Amino acid sequence: MQKVLYDSLDFLDYRGENWAETEMKQSRNASYAAAIFITAAIALSGCGDKIKETPSVTVNSPQGPVQGVTTDNPAITNFKGIPFAAPPVGDLRWRAPMPAPTWTETRLADTFAPMCRQAAGTDGGFVDRIIDGHGLGAVKTALVKSVVAGYPDAKQSEDCLGLNIRSGNLNPDGSPASDAQPVMVWIHGGGHQFGSGDFSTYQHNSLAEKGVVLVTINYRLGAFGYMAHPALSADDPRGVSGNYGLLDQIAALKWVKTNIASYGGDPDNVTIFGESAGAWSVTELMASPKAAGLFHKAIGQSGASTYHLGDLRGNATDWPSGHGTGEAVVKALGLPENITAAQLRALGADSILNVVSDSKDLSDGMHPVRDGYVLPQNVGIAFRDGTINAVPTIFGYNENEGTLFFDDDPQPSVWVDDFPRSGKDAQIASLTPAYGPDNAALLVDRFKLDNPQEFRAGGTDMMGDDIFGVNVRFAARKAAKAGQTSWLYTFSRVPPSKNQTLGAFHAAEIPFVFGSHEPILGVSDEDEVLTELMQTYWTNFAKTGNPNADGVDVWDDQSSGVWMEFAGNAGRMTGPIDNYNAQILDALEPGLMSHLDEITPAAQRPVPQGAQP
């Protein structure tokens, strides 16, 4: 199902840690591997000379004493792998996260938690396409491909609920060095199927050096994070199942509220931010009453979950239901329909992950769903109706989001699974049910979909606007309508090689936000300026709820129709731009609205028995 293919890419990374607990590696799944392992060259950030870490400051946290480590900047202390919930193993598999452990002896926080269970490996053809798309030249391209081919699989475990902290606000004795600093909590991408909060792309000191405390988190993924089943719902006092990964994110935010002051952070000034599925998560947290009061600002990079139509028990669309997906997993495993929750929890982790990884249809169903408890409404309906945790927001997307996806599933529209490749009248008729006849005709013309020579380029652009542009603009506008100021951006910086073919691709902005560029890809003076600028806007926003401050161009909020364009190369300048892509987004938005209207009756069903709003 195309609707949930375009989730998140993430950065392949070799961490080289010796895990306390390691589980079996998983089989590869080509289509979803294509949604996690982005540019192999960026992965080189994890395989160079390891910076020596030395034990550093010890803080006295509510959990117990914790000693961090320092890396390249002794002023920044890094705390790795701190558990924010009990290990979700054994009888705690497929349950809401339980309270984190405590201790009395000093814990040395020098090792990341394992990655949460997920499919390992990648599709070599896809990776090759990404490497080639950077136009690095024959020698560099061959080098990067050889390095990637030699990467071992990272270690994984169901016992993975840890977070990492970078703080520059601690005295040598462990006390806060100054007033509590704003906190930025990063939620990694990966389509809710893949990824980890400790990837080296996210583990840089730049944001902490700008006066914020950075937290990166893990959360359960795929079948372990999002599988629902009637037996699990019957065994749960809430009367529902699924959404465990989202509950993990909420547990991490509760941990931040209770503990972050010990690390120099301000629990009353927390910004959540994430990319792709991490940005989906931002909107899911905004739509969940369970997350109310746990964050105060939000940044969504290339994603909003407003188009996800999943429901625990099903609705009027063909979107996979939570219970239906869980029942399909049981059937694929050859197990009886009347299986119990205890029997499900006793299954081997490998067998579960393998059967899901081998089926695209099953993987599609492993996402947050409206359950009446964590999500009383679908995310899009909650934003449409203003029933969200409204906070100041920044949302945006990259100019060429579709370049990493279109060749794998060449469908220009998120709502049309079998779009005609030729025949203008047939194309307009295909788009009309979602967008209306006038908009359908405009889209075919503007993207030149009826021209075989232009179809790939036009379809790629339309895909990016439909999946990403429509939803980030919708989320920003509805957050503003709910009473909070919102800002919009587009990222248009392209790889520097004149031979590049990726454009401003999905996830390309992440190294600019974290300052984690890989030199082999080419980093220009303009890139350095753009990095400084984006980090300044992001941290200004975290500090004050407004990205503006002295020394940067004024970024007007979305009510003025202004977007900030982050460009910096290819003859384009970073700066404000009026009504970015407005005609196209206006033509595409009815597709979202019509589907939200379609599922509204099901979304008004009462909360399940046993659950509390």
C-alpha positions as CSV (number, residue, x, y, z in Angstrom):
1,M,0.0,0.0,0.0
2,Q,1.6,3.2,-1.2
3,K,0.1,5.3,1.6
4,V,2.5,4.0,4.2
5,L,5.6,3.4,2.1
6,Y,6.9,6.9,2.1
7,D,7.7,7.0,5.8
8,S,11.3,7.8,6.8
9,L,14.8,7.3,5.7
10,D,17.4,7.2,8.4
11,F,21.2,7.0,8.4
12,L,23.0,3.7,8.3
13,D,25.5,3.8,11.2
14,Y,28.0,1.4,12.7
15,R,28.3,2.2,16.4
16,G,30.9,-0.4,17.4
17,E,29.5,-0.9,20.9
18,N,29.6,-4.2,22.9
19,W,26.0,-4.6,24.0
20,A,25.2,-6.2,27.3
21,E,22.5,-8.2,25.6
22,T,22.4,-9.2,21.9
23,E,19.7,-10.9,20.0
24,M,19.6,-12.6,16.7
25,K,19.9,-10.4,13.6
26,Q,16.9,-10.3,11.3
27,S,16.3,-11.1,7.6
28,R,16.3,-8.2,5.2
29,N,13.2,-6.8,3.5
30,A,14.0,-4.8,0.4
31,S,11.1,-2.3,0.3
32,Y,11.4,-1.3,3.9
33,A,15.2,-1.4,3.9
34,A,14.8,1.2,1.2
35,A,13.0,3.4,3.8
36,I,15.8,3.3,6.4
37,F,19.3,3.2,4.9
38,I,19.9,6.6,3.3
39,T,23.1,7.7,1.8
40,A,25.8,5.2,2.5
41,A,28.3,7.9,2.4
42,I,26.7,9.6,5.4
43,A,27.2,6.4,7.2
44,L,30.9,7.0,7.1
45,S,30.4,9.3,10.1
46,G,30.1,6.2,12.1
47,C,33.1,4.3,10.9
48,G,36.0,6.7,11.1
49,D,38.5,7.0,14.0
50,K,36.4,6.7,17.2
51,I,36.8,9.8,19.4
52,K,38.1,8.7,22.8
53,E,35.6,9.1,25.5
54,T,36.6,9.6,29.2
55,P,34.4,9.4,32.3
56,S,33.2,12.8,33.3
57,V,30.6,14.5,35.5
58,T,28.4,12.5,37.9
59,V,24.9,13.8,38.5
60,N,22.5,12.8,41.3
61,S,19.3,12.0,39.5
62,P,16.0,10.8,40.9
63,Q,16.9,7.4,39.4
64,G,20.3,7.4,41.1
65,P,23.8,8.7,40.5
66,V,24.8,8.7,36.8
67,Q,28.3,9.3,35.4
68,G,28.6,10.6,31.9
69,V,31.5,10.8,29.4
70,T,33.1,13.6,27.4
71,T,34.0,13.5,23.7
72,D,35.5,16.1,21.5
73,N,34.3,19.0,23.6
74,P,35.0,18.6,27.4
75,A,32.4,21.2,28.2
76,I,29.7,18.8,26.9
77,T,28.8,15.7,28.9
78,N,27.2,12.8,27.1
79,F,25.1,10.3,29.1
80,K,24.3,7.2,27.1
81,G,21.7,4.4,27.4
82,I,19.8,5.7,30.4
83,P,16.7,3.5,30.8
84,F,13.4,5.5,30.8
85,A,11.1,2.5,31.3
86,A,11.4,-1.1,32.4
87,P,12.6,-3.6,29.7
88,P,9.5,-4.5,27.6
89,V,10.3,-8.2,27.6
90,G,8.5,-11.4,28.7
91,D,5.1,-10.5,30.1
92,L,5.8,-6.8,29.4
93,R,6.0,-7.4,25.7
94,W,3.0,-5.6,24.1
95,R,2.1,-3.7,27.2
96,A,2.3,0.0,28.0
97,P,5.8,0.9,29.3
98,M,6.3,0.3,33.0
99,P,8.3,2.6,35.4
100,A,12.1,2.8,34.9
101,P,14.5,1.1,37.2
102,T,16.4,2.9,40.0
103,W,19.8,2.3,41.5
104,T,22.0,3.3,44.4
105,E,25.5,2.7,43.0
106,T,26.9,5.1,40.4
107,R,25.9,4.0,36.8
108,L,28.5,4.7,34.1
109,A,26.5,5.9,31.2
110,D,29.1,5.2,28.5
111,T,27.2,2.7,26.3
112,F,24.1,3.2,24.1
113,A,21.1,1.0,24.6
114,P,20.7,-1.7,21.8
115,M,18.6,-0.8,18.8
116,C,15.0,-1.8,19.2
117,R,14.2,-5.0,17.2
118,Q,13.9,-4.4,13.5
119,A,14.7,-5.9,10.1
120,A,18.5,-5.8,9.5
121,G,20.2,-5.4,6.2
122,T,19.5,-3.4,3.2
123,D,18.8,-3.6,-0.5
124,G,22.1,-3.1,-2.3
125,G,20.4,-1.8,-5.5
126,F,18.7,1.0,-3.6
127,V,21.9,1.9,-1.7
128,D,23.8,2.0,-5.0
129,R,21.2,4.3,-6.4
130,I,21.6,6.7,-3.5
131,I,25.4,6.7,-3.6
132,D,25.3,7.2,-7.4
133,G,22.8,10.0,-7.0
134,H,25.4,12.1,-5.1
135,G,27.6,12.3,-8.2
136,L,30.7,11.7,-6.1
137,G,32.9,10.5,-9.0
138,A,34.1,7.0,-9.8
139,V,36.8,6.7,-7.1
140,K,34.7,8.0,-4.2
141,T,31.7,6.1,-5.3
142,A,33.6,2.8,-5.3
143,L,35.1,3.6,-2.0
144,V,31.8,4.3,-0.3
145,K,30.2,1.2,-1.8
146,S,33.0,-1.0,-0.5
147,V,32.8,0.5,3.0
148,V,29.0,-0.1,3.1
149,A,29.4,-3.7,1.8
150,G,31.6,-4.4,4.8
151,Y,29.3,-3.0,7.5
152,P,28.2,-5.6,10.1
153,D,24.6,-5.6,11.3
154,A,24.0,-3.5,14.4
155,K,23.0,-5.3,17.6
156,Q,19.4,-5.4,18.6
157,S,17.2,-6.3,21.6
158,E,13.7,-6.0,22.8
159,D,15.3,-4.4,25.9
160,C,16.0,-1.2,24.1
161,L,14.1,1.6,25.9
162,G,17.1,4.0,26.6
163,L,17.8,7.6,26.0
164,N,20.9,9.7,25.6
165,I,21.6,13.2,26.8
166,R,24.1,15.9,25.8
167,S,24.4,18.7,28.3
168,G,26.8,21.6,28.5
169,N,25.2,23.0,31.7
170,L,26.9,21.0,34.4
171,N,29.6,21.9,37.0
172,P,32.4,19.5,37.8
173,D,30.5,18.4,40.9
174,G,27.4,17.5,38.9
175,S,25.3,20.5,39.8
176,P,23.7,22.7,37.1
177,A,26.2,25.3,36.0
178,S,23.6,28.0,35.4
179,D,19.8,28.5,35.0
180,A,18.1,25.4,33.5
181,Q,18.5,25.2,29.7
182,P,15.8,24.5,27.2
183,V,15.5,20.8,26.3
184,M,15.2,19.4,22.8
185,V,13.9,15.8,22.5
186,W,14.7,14.2,19.1
187,I,12.5,11.4,17.8
188,H,14.2,9.5,15.1
189,G,12.7,8.5,11.8
190,G,12.4,5.1,10.1
191,G,8.7,4.7,9.3
192,H,8.0,3.4,12.8
193,Q,9.9,0.2,11.5
194,F,13.6,1.1,11.7
195,G,16.1,3.4,13.3
196,S,17.7,4.3,16.6
197,G,18.2,7.4,18.7
198,D,22.0,6.8,18.9
199,F,22.9,7.0,15.2
200,S,26.0,9.1,14.9
201,T,24.2,11.6,12.7
202,Y,22.2,12.6,15.8
203,Q,25.1,12.4,18.2
204,H,26.9,15.7,17.8
205,N,27.6,18.5,20.2
206,S,26.5,21.4,18.0
207,L,23.0,21.9,19.5
208,A,24.3,21.5,23.1
209,E,27.0,24.1,22.4
210,K,24.2,26.5,21.5
211,G,22.7,26.3,24.9
212,V,20.1,23.5,24.9
213,V,20.1,20.1,26.5
214,L,19.7,17.5,23.7
215,V,17.9,14.2,24.4
216,T,17.6,11.4,21.8
217,I,15.4,8.4,22.4
218,N,14.6,4.9,21.4
219,Y,11.0,3.6,21.1
220,R,9.6,0.2,20.1
221,L,9.3,-0.4,16.4
222,G,7.4,-2.4,13.9
223,A,5.5,-5.5,15.3
224,F,6.9,-4.9,18.8
225,G,5.9,-1.3,18.8
226,Y,2.6,-1.2,17.0
227,M,1.0,-4.7,16.6
228,A,-2.5,-4.9,17.9
229,H,-4.7,-8.0,18.3
230,P,-8.1,-8.8,19.9
231,A,-6.4,-11.1,22.5
232,L,-4.0,-8.4,23.5
233,S,-6.8,-5.9,23.8
234,A,-8.9,-8.3,25.9
235,D,-5.9,-8.8,28.2
236,D,-5.3,-5.0,28.7
237,P,-7.1,-3.0,31.4
238,R,-7.6,-0.2,28.8
239,G,-9.4,-2.6,26.5
240,V,-7.0,-1.7,23.5
241,S,-3.7,-2.8,22.1
242,G,-1.1,-1.3,19.8
243,N,0.5,2.1,19.9
244,Y,3.3,0.9,22.2
245,G,5.9,2.9,20.4
246,L,3.9,6.0,20.9
247,L,3.4,5.2,24.6
248,D,7.2,4.7,24.8
249,Q,7.7,8.3,23.5
250,I,5.3,9.5,26.1
251,A,7.1,7.6,28.8
252,A,10.4,9.2,27.7
253,L,8.8,12.7,27.9
254,K,7.6,11.8,31.4
255,W,11.1,10.7,32.3
256,V,12.4,14.1,31.0
257,K,9.8,15.9,33.2
258,T,11.0,14.1,36.3
259,N,14.7,13.8,35.7
260,I,16.1,16.4,33.2
261,A,16.7,19.1,35.8
262,S,19.5,16.9,37.2
263,Y,21.2,17.2,33.9
264,G,20.9,21.0,33.6
265,G,17.7,21.0,31.6
266,D,14.4,22.8,32.1
267,P,11.4,20.4,32.4
268,D,9.1,23.3,31.7
269,N,10.7,24.2,28.4
270,V,10.7,21.1,26.3
271,T,10.7,21.0,22.4
272,I,10.0,17.8,20.6
273,F,11.4,17.5,17.1
274,G,11.8,14.8,14.6
275,E,12.1,13.9,10.9
276,S,9.8,11.8,8.7
277,A,8.4,9.2,11.1
278,G,9.8,11.3,13.9
279,A,7.8,14.2,12.5
280,W,4.8,11.9,12.3
281,S,5.4,11.2,16.0
282,V,5.4,14.9,16.7
283,T,1.9,15.2,15.3
284,E,0.8,12.0,17.0
285,L,2.0,13.4,20.4
286,M,0.1,16.6,19.6
287,A,-3.0,14.5,19.0
288,S,-2.7,12.4,22.2
289,P,-4.2,13.6,25.4
290,K,-1.7,11.3,27.2
291,A,1.1,13.6,26.1
292,A,-0.6,16.8,27.3
293,G,1.7,19.1,29.2
294,L,4.8,17.0,28.5
295,F,6.2,19.4,25.8
296,H,5.9,23.0,25.0
297,K,7.0,23.4,21.4
298,A,7.2,21.1,18.4
299,I,9.2,20.9,15.1
300,G,8.2,18.5,12.3
301,Q,10.8,18.0,9.6
302,S,9.4,16.3,6.4
303,G,6.3,14.6,7.9
304,A,2.9,14.8,9.5
305,S,0.8,11.9,10.4
306,T,-2.4,13.7,9.4
307,Y,-3.0,11.4,6.4
308,H,-2.7,8.2,8.4
309,L,-6.2,6.7,8.5
310,G,-5.6,3.5,10.6
311,D,-8.1,2.5,13.2
312,L,-7.9,-0.3,15.8
313,R,-11.0,-2.0,14.5
314,G,-11.2,-0.7,11.0
315,N,-13.0,2.2,9.2
316,A,-14.5,3.1,5.8
317,T,-11.2,3.0,4.0
318,D,-8.8,0.2,2.9
319,W,-6.2,1.4,5.4
320,P,-5.1,-1.7,7.4
321,S,-6.8,-1.9,10.9
322,G,-4.8,-2.7,14.0
323,H,-6.7,-5.9,14.9
324,G,-6.9,-7.0,11.3
325,T,-3.1,-6.8,11.0
326,G,-2.5,-8.6,14.2
327,E,-4.9,-11.4,13.1
328,A,-3.1,-11.6,9.8
329,V,0.2,-12.0,11.6
330,V,-1.2,-14.9,13.6
331,K,-2.5,-16.5,10.5
332,A,0.9,-16.1,8.7
333,L,2.5,-17.8,11.7
334,G,0.1,-20.8,11.3
335,L,-1.3,-20.2,14.8
336,P,-4.9,-20.7,15.9
337,E,-7.4,-17.9,15.7
338,N,-8.2,-18.2,19.4
339,I,-4.6,-17.7,20.5
340,T,-4.3,-16.0,23.9
341,A,-2.2,-13.0,24.9
342,A,0.1,-15.2,27.0
343,Q,0.7,-17.4,24.0
344,L,1.5,-14.4,21.8
345,R,4.0,-13.1,24.3
346,A,5.7,-16.4,24.5
347,L,6.4,-16.4,20.7
348,G,10.0,-16.1,19.7
349,A,11.0,-12.6,18.6
350,D,12.6,-13.8,15.4
351,S,9.5,-15.6,14.2
352,I,7.4,-12.5,14.6
353,L,9.8,-10.2,13.0
354,N,10.6,-12.5,10.1
355,V,7.0,-13.1,9.1
356,V,6.2,-9.4,9.2
357,S,9.4,-8.4,7.4
358,D,8.6,-10.9,4.6
359,S,5.2,-9.3,4.0
360,K,4.8,-5.7,2.8
361,D,1.0,-5.8,3.7
362,L,1.8,-6.8,7.3
363,S,4.5,-4.1,7.6
364,D,2.0,-1.5,6.4
365,G,-0.2,-2.2,9.4
366,M,2.5,-1.6,12.0
367,H,1.7,2.1,12.7
368,P,-0.2,4.1,15.2
369,V,-3.9,3.7,15.0
370,R,-6.9,5.4,16.5
371,D,-7.6,3.3,19.5
372,G,-9.9,5.6,21.6
373,Y,-7.2,5.8,24.3
374,V,-3.8,7.0,23.2
375,L,-5.3,8.5,20.1
376,P,-9.0,9.3,20.6
377,Q,-9.2,10.5,17.0
378,N,-7.1,9.9,13.9
379,V,-4.3,12.5,13.9
380,G,-5.7,14.3,10.8
381,I,-9.2,14.7,12.4
382,A,-7.7,15.9,15.7
383,F,-5.8,18.6,13.8
384,R,-8.8,19.4,11.6
385,D,-11.1,19.8,14.6
386,G,-8.5,21.5,16.9
387,T,-8.5,18.8,19.5
388,I,-4.7,18.8,19.9
389,N,-2.1,19.7,22.4
390,A,-1.6,23.1,20.7
391,V,1.9,24.5,21.0
392,P,4.1,26.8,18.9
393,T,5.3,24.8,15.9
394,I,7.8,24.7,13.0
395,F,6.9,22.4,10.1
396,G,8.6,22.0,6.7
397,Y,9.6,19.7,3.9
398,N,12.3,19.3,1.4
399,E,11.9,20.3,-2.2
400,N,12.7,16.9,-3.7
401,E,11.2,14.5,-1.2
402,G,10.1,12.0,-3.9
403,T,13.5,11.3,-5.4
404,L,14.2,8.4,-3.0
405,F,10.8,6.8,-3.4
406,F,9.3,7.2,-6.8
407,D,11.3,4.5,-8.6
408,D,10.2,1.9,-6.1
409,D,6.5,2.7,-6.4
410,P,5.8,5.2,-9.2
411,Q,2.4,6.5,-8.0
412,P,2.2,10.3,-8.1
413,S,-0.8,10.4,-5.7
414,V,-0.9,9.0,-2.2
415,W,-4.6,8.2,-2.8
416,V,-4.4,6.4,-6.1
417,D,-2.7,3.0,-6.1
418,D,-2.8,2.3,-9.9
419,F,-2.4,5.6,-11.6
420,P,-2.6,5.4,-15.4
421,R,0.7,6.0,-17.2
422,S,-0.9,7.6,-20.3
423,G,-4.1,9.1,-21.5
424,K,-4.9,12.5,-20.1
425,D,-8.6,11.8,-19.8
426,A,-7.9,8.6,-17.9
427,Q,-5.4,10.3,-15.6
428,I,-7.9,13.1,-14.8
429,A,-10.6,10.6,-14.1
430,S,-8.3,8.7,-11.8
431,L,-7.5,11.8,-9.7
432,T,-11.0,13.3,-9.7
433,P,-12.5,11.2,-6.8
434,A,-9.8,12.5,-4.4
435,Y,-9.1,16.0,-5.7
436,G,-12.1,17.1,-7.8
437,P,-12.2,17.5,-11.6
438,D,-10.7,21.0,-11.8
439,N,-7.8,20.2,-9.5
440,A,-7.2,16.9,-11.2
441,A,-6.8,18.6,-14.6
442,L,-4.5,21.2,-13.0
443,L,-2.3,18.5,-11.5
444,V,-2.0,16.6,-14.7
445,D,-1.1,19.7,-16.6
446,R,1.3,21.2,-14.0
447,F,3.2,18.0,-13.5
448,K,3.0,17.0,-17.2
449,L,1.8,13.5,-16.2
450,D,0.4,12.9,-19.7
451,N,3.8,13.3,-21.3
452,P,5.8,10.0,-21.1
453,Q,9.1,11.8,-21.2
454,E,8.0,14.0,-18.2
455,F,6.1,11.4,-16.2
456,R,8.9,10.3,-13.9
457,A,10.1,13.9,-13.1
458,G,6.5,15.2,-12.7
459,G,5.3,12.2,-10.7
460,T,8.3,12.4,-8.4
461,D,7.5,16.1,-7.6
462,M,3.8,15.4,-7.2
463,M,4.5,12.5,-4.8
464,G,6.7,14.8,-2.6
465,D,4.1,17.5,-2.5
466,D,1.2,15.1,-1.8
467,I,2.9,13.1,0.9
468,F,4.8,15.8,2.6
469,G,3.9,19.3,1.5
470,V,0.2,19.0,1.9
471,N,0.4,17.5,5.4
472,V,3.1,19.7,6.9
473,R,1.2,22.8,5.7
474,F,-2.1,21.5,7.0
475,A,-0.5,20.7,10.4
476,A,1.0,24.1,10.7
477,R,-2.2,25.9,9.8
478,K,-4.3,23.9,12.1
479,A,-1.9,24.3,15.0
480,A,-2.1,28.1,14.4
481,K,-5.9,27.9,14.2
482,A,-5.8,26.2,17.6
483,G,-4.2,29.3,19.0
484,Q,-0.5,28.9,18.6
485,T,2.0,30.5,16.3
486,S,3.4,28.3,13.5
487,W,6.2,28.7,11.0
488,L,6.8,26.9,7.7
489,Y,10.0,26.2,5.7
490,T,11.2,24.5,2.6
491,F,14.7,23.0,2.3
492,S,16.1,23.3,-1.2
493,R,19.9,22.8,-0.8
494,V,21.1,20.1,-3.2
495,P,24.3,18.0,-3.0
496,P,27.2,20.0,-4.4
497,S,28.4,17.8,-7.2
498,K,27.2,19.0,-10.6
499,N,26.5,15.3,-11.4
500,Q,24.1,14.8,-8.5
501,T,20.6,13.6,-9.3
502,L,18.9,13.6,-5.9
503,G,18.1,17.2,-5.4
504,A,17.0,18.3,-1.9
505,F,16.2,14.7,-1.0
506,H,14.3,13.3,1.9
507,A,16.3,13.7,5.2
508,A,19.0,15.9,3.5
509,E,18.4,18.6,6.1
510,I,19.3,16.4,9.1
511,P,23.1,17.0,9.1
512,F,22.4,20.8,8.9
513,V,20.2,20.6,12.0
514,F,22.8,18.5,14.0
515,G,26.0,19.8,12.4
516,S,26.9,16.2,11.5
517,H,28.1,16.6,7.9
518,E,30.2,13.9,6.3
519,P,33.1,15.6,4.5
520,I,33.3,13.0,1.7
521,L,29.9,14.2,0.4
522,G,31.2,17.8,0.0
523,V,30.7,20.6,2.5
524,S,31.0,24.1,1.2
525,D,31.4,27.4,2.9
526,E,27.7,28.0,2.0
527,D,26.8,24.8,3.8
528,E,28.6,25.9,6.9
529,V,26.7,29.2,6.9
530,L,23.4,27.3,6.3
531,T,24.1,24.9,9.1
532,E,24.8,27.8,11.5
533,L,21.6,29.5,10.4
534,M,19.3,26.5,10.8
535,Q,20.7,25.6,14.2
536,T,20.2,29.2,15.3
537,Y,16.6,29.2,14.2
538,W,16.0,25.8,15.8
539,T,17.6,26.7,19.1
540,N,16.0,30.2,19.2
541,F,12.7,28.4,18.8
542,A,13.5,26.0,21.6
543,K,14.5,28.8,23.9
544,T,11.6,31.2,23.3
545,G,9.0,29.7,21.1
546,N,10.0,32.0,18.2
547,P,12.8,31.2,15.8
548,N,13.7,34.9,15.3
549,A,16.4,36.8,17.1
550,D,19.0,39.4,16.3
551,G,21.4,38.5,13.6
552,V,19.1,36.4,11.4
553,D,16.6,37.3,8.7
554,V,13.0,37.8,10.0
555,W,11.0,34.6,9.6
556,D,7.3,35.6,9.5
557,D,4.9,33.0,10.8
558,Q,2.6,31.1,8.4
559,S,-0.3,33.5,8.8
560,S,1.5,35.9,6.5
561,G,1.8,33.2,3.8
562,V,5.6,33.3,4.2
563,W,7.8,30.2,4.2
564,M,11.5,30.3,4.9
565,E,13.6,28.7,2.1
566,F,16.8,27.1,3.3
567,A,18.9,27.0,0.1
568,G,22.4,28.3,0.1
569,N,23.6,26.9,-3.2
570,A,22.7,26.2,-6.8
571,G,22.2,29.9,-7.4
572,R,19.4,30.2,-4.8
573,M,19.5,32.3,-1.6
574,T,18.2,31.4,1.8
575,G,15.4,33.7,2.8
576,P,11.7,34.2,3.1
577,I,9.5,33.3,0.2
578,D,5.8,34.1,-0.3
579,N,3.2,31.4,-0.6
580,Y,5.6,28.6,-1.5
581,N,4.0,26.2,-3.9
582,A,0.6,27.4,-2.9
583,Q,-1.3,26.6,-6.1
584,I,-0.1,23.0,-6.1
585,L,-0.7,22.4,-2.4
586,D,-4.2,24.0,-2.7
587,A,-5.0,21.5,-5.5
588,L,-3.7,18.5,-3.5
589,E,-5.2,19.3,-0.1
590,P,-8.8,18.2,-1.0
591,G,-7.5,14.7,-1.3
592,L,-6.6,14.7,2.4
593,M,-9.8,16.5,3.4
594,S,-12.0,14.1,1.5
595,H,-10.5,11.1,3.2
596,L,-10.7,12.7,6.7
597,D,-14.4,13.2,6.0
598,E,-14.7,9.6,4.9
599,I,-13.4,8.2,8.2
600,T,-15.1,10.7,10.5
601,P,-18.1,8.5,11.3
602,A,-15.8,5.7,12.5
603,A,-13.6,8.1,14.4
604,Q,-16.6,9.2,16.4
605,R,-17.2,5.7,17.9
606,P,-17.0,5.7,21.7
607,V,-13.9,5.0,23.7
608,P,-13.5,1.2,24.3
609,Q,-14.7,-0.2,27.6
610,G,-12.0,0.0,30.3
611,A,-10.1,2.9,28.7
612,Q,-10.0,6.4,30.1
613,P,-9.8,9.5,27.8
